[in-house]
Amino acid sequence: MLNPKTRKNYLAVGEKAPLLRILTLNEWEDPAQATFNVKSSIITLNYANSKVSAEVKVIQKKTHLVFELIRLSDKDKVSAVTWGSYPTIIGQTIGEVVGVVRDGEFAIGLQSLNVKTIGGVLKNSEGADYSRGSVAISQPYGSSLQAFSLDRSKDRKITIWNQYPNMPVNAIPNETTIGSKIALFGCSENLVLSRIGVIELAEGLPHPLINGVWHKQSPETGRAYMISDFDESNIDSLLGYTKQAGLMSLYHESPFQSWGHFVLNPTSFPNGNDGMKVCVDKASKMGIRIGVHTLSNFINTNDPYVTPTPDKRLALTGSSVLTEDVTSSATEITVESDEYFKNIKPSTLHAVQIGEEIIRFREVTSKKPFKLLDCQRGAYGTKASAHQKGIEVGMMMDYPYNTLFTNFNLQQEIAGNLGRFFTETGVSQMDFDGHEGCLSSGEGDYGMQAFAEKVFKDTKHTLVNGTSRSSHYYWHICHYWNWGEPWYGGFRESQGDYRLENQPFLERNYMPNMLGWFLLSSTTTAEDIEWMMARAAGYNAGFALVARYKNLQKNPNTTQLLNLIKLWQEAYKRKIFSADQLTRLKNPENDFHLEKNNQDWKLYPFKKFKFEHAKQVLQPGQPTFSEWQFVNSNLEQPLNFTLTFMGKEGVIRNPWIELDGYFKLELPGEYEAGNSIVCNGTTIKIYNSKGGFKKEITLNQTIPSLKSGKHTIKFDCEFPDENELTNRFIIKTISTPEIIKNR
């Protein structure tokens, strides 16, 4: 592995580096001998123990090498092959998903060139990588690169999703390891992304464009977007909000009546696909995309794939047969084996499929004769029917969202349904949320890649798409990695560490920075928005703003909030911030306010003073209050503080605050652990432990402003219980602005 300019060899000396390993009879084997035919450019590998030989076609190009497995002397013997591992001495930056390692100067990369070639380590019989990526792995000597391919042409019984043992997986005809194909390349680190783009075009990999620019290099990739609940009646208003915030798209969080056939909810879209197309056309005229949310191959129980006649291709974890005839009203059903029905822990629906009927049951008996007990007949609109002895009874795979799953054939049909929907309506954004649902097919990462590729190929226009799960081949299709479910806390608390920990992961894999989803409620404040936007500016990151119509209508500050989002985005897109400012903007402990006029920008940092008060055991009559001093080195301004009651459980009562020995603010009542009291100088509001607004406290006195100079704060409260609550008191002062000249 030579750098042609420096002649430095990056191959790790002393480490095994097989071109191709084979798996026969559950034993991995390295090649014992290799010969290269210069005329045909074929490497023949001989494996001594199994007596198998493999032919690998080599194509040398200016930018990369291509290796393709074109023949096995006994392909039925070989159940899997692994490319590599290829050991390198590079250990500085490991792109575990993209498959590129780099050291600041040089980079070496591996790219899988088709869906059957899975980037990463083969860790299990299904070929699923439950880590975030293993195409490149850090090693003691530096790093390794690897990929694999499985023979899927035979029926198998394997463990699926770490929870369905001995699950039958049907063969995919002719899908052997023959044709598995990779590219290897080396280049200067600053050329990696463009080099991968060249490889995509040369090898027929997905190469999506946005406005004629490869999406990996387009400024449109990774832009922030709005998730909302638009319909045919409110589309104009929500497009207006989206435009006001300067966001890329308006993305519907739940547009479908059911997943599987993807028929639009008639309440929101009475004109069906035509109504959605009108929304798309309106958005397009404003330069906005329309997106929709679904859960990949999850199927709702009200979808035509389930009711009234269940599809025979719904995923089954396994099956047995009836040992007795069953009437249409029987509530106990006797089966030959309990193997698949006793694995009830992963199931939330407890459903079996017998012919054209779905039946739910409580449990299976532990001894023969094995009986499904308390059967609920004709579930999900199917018809309760009589069934004859010997008929198959299949345990259905499900998920807690009241959904079922697919085998590989039905999965690909559903991908086609999505592609057709996008093509018919013009919808041009989606997330492969629940992408891991494709593991239900028993095909591991292959199933996930094949599903995404089918949607991509069947959509006849640019489809901006994201996922919360990273995978190697899908990297070429995917525009961003983002994630949701932030509902357990406010902007700062919800997934705060995870949002920031994700950024290095995204950067080392050449993906745009994204911060996840943020929920704009009817009480979201400008302070919340600017906290989010400061992080977005620091990382040049996109995000999803979940802003439902009623909350946008109810929040009295909606116009201000959306304008702030647009302002901050303009600032970081124009790269106005210095390196020092970007570092400070990344820190979640820092707060900022941003303004702009015709001449320049003004970035106002906030200074924070943090204090804590805990229960004290003192002599009778001795004061229990805490006293703190701080200096406001800035101009006179409103008193801005947050008081949070820290702890897992318990309460405090009747807190009071005294400023400078003359102004006492009493806050009578009982406050639970996690509650916060927030003062902006004019109002005082109470928030719960999840950051949700509870109430506003009515004041009968005016809060004095905070003058320049030294100040003293006293604080106390009652601790009615024996608990470990502490009171965290933070005062914020806004500093003199940092002037940034227009660029």
N, C-alpha and C positions, 0 to 999 in steps of 0.2 A: 504494500500500500504506500506507494511513493508520491510525495509532492514533486511534480516534475520540475518545478523551479528551484527548489532547495535540495532535492534528492533525499530528503529526510524520509525514512521508512517508519510508517505509523503502525505496522503490524506488531502486535505484542509478542516478543520473542519468548519461546518456551511454552506457549499456549497452543492447544489443539486448534486447528483452523480448517475443518473439513468443508469442502465445497457443498456437499449434499450428504445428509445422513438419511438412512431408511429405517422404518420400523417393520419388522417381520416377527410374527409370533410373540408380540409384546416385548421384543428385544431390539434396542437401538444398535445400529451398526454403522461404523465409519468405513469409508472406502479404503481398501487395501492397496489399490493401484489405480493410476490415472494415465490415460494416453490421450494425446491431442492430435487430431487429424487437421493439418493446416489447410488442406484443400477444402474440406467440408465444414471447417470450423466447429467440429463436434468433439467434445470431451467424453470419452468413455470411462466410466467409473466401475470398477469391479469390487464386489463385496464377498470376501472369502468364505464367511460362515454360511450365509444363505445361498451362495452361488448365484446371486442376482447380479446383473449388470444394468447400468443406467446410462442413457445417452443424453448429454446436455448440450444444446445448441448455444454457441457463443456468437453474439453480434457486437462488433467493436464500432463505436461511434465517437465522434469528437468530444462529446459531452458526457458519455456514460457507457457502461458495458451492460449488455442484456444477457441473462442466463435463462434458458427455458428447458424444462424437462420434457423431452420429446419421445422418449421410449424407455420402457422397463422390460427386461427379458421375461419376467414373470410378474406382471402387474397385479395379479390376484394375490400374490404373496405379500405385497407391500400395502400396509394399511395407512401409512403416513410418511411424509418426507419433511425434513427440516433443512432449510438453507442456513448453513453456518452451524454454530455461532461463529462470527467473524470478529476476532479480538483486536482491539486497537489500543494504543497507549494514550488516547485522548480521554480526559476525564473532567474537563472544566465545565462544559455545558452539555447535558444529555437531553436531547429531544426524544422522550420516550414514546411519543405517539407518532410524530412525523418521521422518526427514524433517521435522525441526523445528530452527529456528535461534532463538537467544535472546540477549539482551544484559543480563540481570539485571532488566529491567523488562518488556519486551515480547517476544513470540514470534510467529513466522510459520511455518506448517506446510503441507505438502502430504501428502495421503493418497491412495494408489491405492484405488479402490473396487471392483475386481474382479481376478480372477486374471490376466486378459489384459493388465491395465495394470501394467507392471513399474516399480517405483520405482527411479530411477537413470538413469545415462547409458548410451545404446546404444553399446557399444564393439565389437561384432562381429556377424556374421550370425546367430549362434545366440541372441543376447540374453542372454548370461551375463556376470555381473559377478564377476570373480575377486578383486576387492578386498573389504574388509569392508562396504562400502556406499557408494553415491554418490547417494542421493536428495537429500542436502544436501552441498554441497562448499564448502570454504573458497576464497575468491577474493580477489584483491588489493583489490577494492572492498568486500569483506564476505563474501558467500556467494551461492550459487545453489541453486535447487530445480528438480527435473526428474523426469520419468517418460516412459515410452515404451510403444509397443505394436507388435507385428509382425503382418503378414498370414501366418498359418500354414495357409491354406486350399489352398495349392499344394504339390506335390512340390518339394523343393529338394535341392541338393547343396552342402554347406557344411563348413567346418572345425569340428570338435567337440572340446571339451575341450583345445584348443590342441595336439592331437596326432593327430587323425584327419582329414586333409585330404580334401575332396571326398566326404564321407560322405553317402549318400542319406538323406533324411529324408522320411517319408511325410506327406502332407497330413492335417491335422485338418479334416474337412469343416465349412464355414461359419465357421471361426474366423478372421475378418478383423479389421481394426482398428476396424470399426464396433462401437460399444458401449464403446469405451475410455472410462474415466471417472475423474475425480479430484475431490477436495475441496480447497479452499484455506481457511485460517482464520488469524485473528490474535487474540491475547488476552494478558492479563497472564501473565507467566512462571509464576506460581504456579498458574495455572488450566489449564495445558497438558494434564495427564493426564486430568483430568475432562472437558475439552473433547473429547479424542479418544474417550473413552467415550461421550459424547453422539453424536458422529459415527458411531461403530460402530452404535449402536442405530438411528439415523435412516436409515442407508444399508444396513442389512442385512449389515454385516460380521460376522465371527466375534466373539462377545462372551462368552467362557467365564466361568462363575461357579464359585467355591468356597464352599460353604455359603452361597449366596445373595449373595455379594459378588464384584464384578468382579475377576478374578484379578490385574489390574494394581494393585489397591488392597488386596488381601487379604494379611494377615500370614502366610498359609500359603504364599504364593508365594516361591520361593527358599529354602525350608527345606532343611537338610541331610538326606541320606538314606544308607542303607547298601546297598552292592552286595555280594552274596554268592552262594553256591551252594546255596540251600535246595532241599529236595525234600520229598516227602510224609512222609518219616520224620523229618527233623530240623527241620521247620517250626516246631514249638513252641519249640525251643531258640533258633533264630535270631530268632523274634519276641520272645523274652525279651530277647535281646541288644539288639535294636533299641529296645525299650521302655526298657531300662535306660539307653541313651545318649540318650533323648529325641529320636529321629530320626523324620522324617516317614514314611519308607517303607522297605520291604525290597524290593530290586530285584535280580532274577536276572540274572547276567551272561551266561548262555548256556543258556537253557532249551529251545531248539528243536533237533530232530533235523536240520532243514534250514530255510533261509530261502527264502521263496517261497510255500509252502503253510502254513508255520508249524505243523507238527505237533510236539507236545512230545516231548522225549526220553523214551522209555518207561522208561529206567533210573531217572530221577529222578521221572517222573510215570507210573507204570504204569496209572493210571486216566485218563490223558489230560486233556482239558479239565475233566472232572468232578473229577479230583484237584486241578487248579489252582484250581478254584472253591472247594473245601474250604479250601485255603490262604488264599484271598481272604476267605472268610467268617470264618475264625479271626482274621485280621489286622484285619478291620473291627470286630470286637467289642473289639479293643484300641485302636481309633483309629489304626490303621496302614494305609497303602496298600500294595498289592503292585504292583511294576513288573517289566517284562521288557525285555531288551535285544535289539535286532536291528540290522541294517545296511540300513535303508530298502529299496531295490529290488535289493540284491545277492542273487543266487541261487546257492546251493550246487550243486555238480555232482552231489550225490546226491538233489536235489529232483525230484519228479515233473515239473516243468517241463523237466527236462534228461534224465532217465532213466526208463524205457527208450526213450521216444520224445520227442525234443526239440521243444519248442514252436516254431512258426514265427514267433513274435513275439519271440524272443530277439534282442538287439541285434547287428546286423552292421555292421562298419565299411565294408563295401562288398563287391562280388561280381564274379565273372567267370563264364565257362561252360566246361564240359569240351570239349576239342577232340578227345577220343578216348573210346571206351567204356572203362569201368573195371570190372575184375573185383572180386569180394569180397575177394580176397587181395592185390591190387596194392599195392606200397609206393611207387610213383611215380605221380603223378596230373598229367596235362598240362592246363593251363588257357590260355585265350586271352590273358589279361593278367596281369602280375605286380603291377599297381598297388597293390592292397590287401594282398597277401601279403608284399611286401617291407618294409612298415612293421611290422617285427617287434619293434622296440625296446619299444613300450608293452605288448606281449603277454607274459604269463607261461605261458599254456597252449598257445599255438601251435595253436589249434583252428579247424577249418572245419566248416561244416554243409552236408551234401549230402543233401537229402531228409530221411530219418529217421535218418541216421547222422552222428555226430560223429567227425571224424578229426583226429589230431594230427600235425604234421609238423615237421621240423627247420628247413628253410629252403626258399626258392624259388630256382631258378636265375636268373642275371642276364641270360641271353640266351635268345632263342627256340630251340626250343620251351620255354616256361616250364613247369617241372615242380616240383611239391611233392615234396620228397625225404624218405626215411625215414619214410613215413607209418605211423602206428599206428592200425590200423583198429578200428572199433567201440568208441571211447573212451567212458568213463563209462556202461557198460552198454547202450549203443546197439548195434544189430545191424549187423555188417559186411555190406554188400550190393553187388550189381553196380549200376552207374549208366551211363546212356546218354549218348552225346555230345550236347552242347547243354544239359544240365541245369545249373542255377545252382550255383555254389560260393561260399558266403558266409564271409568272415573274421569270426570271432566276437570281440566285445569282452569283455575279461576284466579281472580284478584279482588282485593277488598273494595274496589270501586264498583262492585256489582257487574263485573265484566267476565267474559270468557276469552279464550285464546284460540290460535290457529295452528294447523300443521303447515308445512312449508308451501304446499300448493295453494292453500287458501290465503296464506300470508301474501303471496305474490299477486293473487287476484285483488286483494284489498289495496295493495300498492298501486295496481292499475286503476282501481276506483278513484284513488286520490289524484293520480295524474290526470285522469279524465275530468274530474271536478275542476282542477286548476285550469286546465285548457279551456273548458267550456265557460268558466266565469271570469277568467283573467286574474284571479287571486294570485299574488306573486310572493307570498311569504308564508312559511310554516315553521314550526319546530318539531323535530322528531322526538317529542316528549315521550317518555316510556319506551324509548328505542329498545331497551332491554327486553321488552315483551316479545321481541322476535326470537328470544332464546326458547320460547315455547315450541318452536319447530324442531328442537333437538339438534340444530345445526350451528350452535354457538355463534361466534362472531361472523361466520359466513352468512348466517341468516340475517343478521343486522345489516351487513354490507349490501347483500342482494336486495333487500327491501328498499334501502335508500336509493340504490342505483336504478331500480325499476321506477320509483316515483320520479327521479330526476329525468330519466329517458322518456317517460310518458308525458311529461309536462312540456308543452311546445313553446314555452317562453322562459325567461329567466325566473328561477324560483329561489329567492333568498331564503336560506334555511339555517336553523341552528339546532343544538342539542345540548343536553346536560351530560351526555356520555361521550367520551372521546374514543375514537377508533381510527386505525391507520388508513385504510382505503377510503373510508368516508371523509377523511380529512380533505380530499380533493374536491368533494362535493360541497362540504360544509362551509358556511360563511362565518359562523361564530359559535362559541360554546357559552351558553348562558344557563341559568337555573332559576327556579322559582321557589314557591312555598315559604315566603317570608312572614307568615301571618302570626308568629308567636311574639313579635316585639316591634318596637318602633324602628325608625330609620337606623339608629345607632346600634340598637341591641340585636336586631334580627340578622343572624348570620354574619355579624360584623367581622370576626376573625376570618371566617371562611372566604368572605368577599376579597379580603386583602391577600390571604394566603394563595388564592387562585392566580394572582397576577404573574408571579414568576413562572408558574406552570404554563400559562398561556404564552408568555413571551418566549420561553425556550422551545416552544412548538410552533412558532410563527403564526400564532392566532391573534386576532385583535383583542385588546383588553376589554373585558366586560365585567360589570359589577353585580349582575343578577337582577332580580325584580325588587321594586320598591312600591309600597302601597300608599297611594295618595288618598287620604280619608277626608271627611268633611271638616276635620279639625287640624289637618296638617298645616304647619306654620312655615313662614319664610326661613326661619332658622333651620328647620329640618331640611328643606330643599337645598339651602346653601351648604349644609354639611355634606349632603350627597354630591352636589355639583363640585365641591372642592376636591373630593376624592376622584370624581370623573376627570377633572382637569389635571390633577396630579398624574394620573395614569393614562391620560388621553383615551378614556374608556367609554364604551357605550353601556346601556342599561335598558331595562324595561320599566316603564312607569305604568303601574296598574292604577287606572283612574276611571272608575265607573261613572256613568252619566249622572246618577243622583248625587254622588259626592262632589263632582265638578259643579253641579248646580247649587249645592248647599254650602260649600266652603266659601265664606265671604271674601277670601283672599285669592280665589282661583286665578284671576287676571294677573295679579302680582306674581304668583308662583310660576305660572307658565312663562311669563316674561323673563323671570330669573333663569329658568331652564334654558331658554333661547339665548340669553345674554352670555351665560357661562359657556355654552357650547360654541358660540361665536368666538369667544376669547381663546379657548384652547385649540380650536381648529386653525386660528390665525397664529398660533404659537407665540403668544405675547409674553408668556411667563418665563422668567429666568430659571436656570438650573436650581438655584437656591430656593426660589419660590415653589418650583415643582416638588422638591423634596419636602417642604413644609406642607404643601397641599395634600400630599399622600398620607400624612400622619393623621389618624382618626381622632387624636386628642386635640387637634387644632381646629379652630373655627374662623371663618372669614366672611366678609361681605364684599360684594363686587358692584361697582358702578361704572358708568361710561358716559362721557359727554363728547362733544364734537372734537375736542382737542386731545383727550387722553382717557386712559382707564385708571380707576382708583381701586386698589386692593386694600381693604381694611382688615388687618389681623385683629383677633381678640386675644386679650391676655386673661388667663384664668388663675384664680386664687382658690386653692382647695384646702378644706379643713374637715376635721372629723370630731364628732362628739359621741362618746359612749357612756354607758351607765357607770357611775362612780360610787364606791362604798366609802362614805366619809363619816366624820363624827357628827352626832346630832346637832342640827342647827347650822352646820357648815354649808355654804352655798355650793350647789352642784353644777352651776352653769359653766360653760366653756367661754373663754375670752380670747379673741384673735385680733391681730393687727395686720393691716395691709396698706399699700400706698397706691392711689390712683394717679399714675404719672401722666394721664391724658386729660383732655378737657372735661368739664362738667357734663354729666350724662345721666340718663335714667338708671336707677338701681336694677341691675339684671342679675338674678340669682336662681339657682336650682337647689332644692333640698330633697335628698333621696334617702329613704329609710331602708338601709341595706341589711339583708338577712333572708333566710329561707322562710321563716314563719314568725308570727308574733305581731304585736301592735305597740305603738307609742301613742301618748295622749297629750293634747294641749301644748304643742310646741309654741315657743315665742322667740322672737328675734328683736334685739335692741341695737340700734345704730347710733354710734357716737354719744351715748349716754343721754339721749333726749327723745329719740323716736322708738317707741315700742310697738311691734306688730305681733298681735296675738292671733293664733290660728286654732281656735277651740275645736275639739272633736278627736276622734280616734282614727289613726292611720295605720294601714296594714303594711307588712313587709313588702318592699318593692315599689310602693307608692312614691310619687314624686310631686313636689310643689314647685311650680315654675312661675317666676315673677319677671315680667318684662319692663317693669317700671310704672305701669299703669293698671295692669290686671294681674290676678293670681289664679292659676288654673291647677287642677289636680289631675294626674295621670295614673293609670294602673301599672302593674308590673310588666305588662306587655307594651307599654307606651301608648295605650289607648286613652283618649280623653274621658274623664269621669264627670267633672263639673267645674264651674267657675265660682270662686269665693267672692261674695259681695263685700266690698270694703266700705267702711264708714269714715275713712280717713284718707288723705292724699299721701301717697308714698313720696318722700322727699327725693330730690335728685342727689347723685353722688358727685360731690365737688372734687376738684383736684386736691391732692394731698393725702395726708395720713388719716386712716379711719380705724375705728374700733368696733368690732361686732361681738355681742354676747348672745349665747344661745343656750336654751334648756328645754327639757320636755319631761314628761312622766313615763316611767317604765312600769306598767302595771303587772307584767308577768316576768318570770325568770327566763329571759331570752337573751340572745346574743345580738340583738339589733344594734347597729351603729347608724349614726346620722352623718351623711356626707353632704357638706355644704360647699357649693361652688359659686363664686362671684365672677362674672365676666365683665371686662371693660373693653370697649372698642378703642383701638389705637389710631394714631395718625395714619392717614392712607399712604401706601406706597404708590407713587405715580408711575404709570407705565405709558410711555408715549405710543401713539398710534403707529402701527407698522404697516 
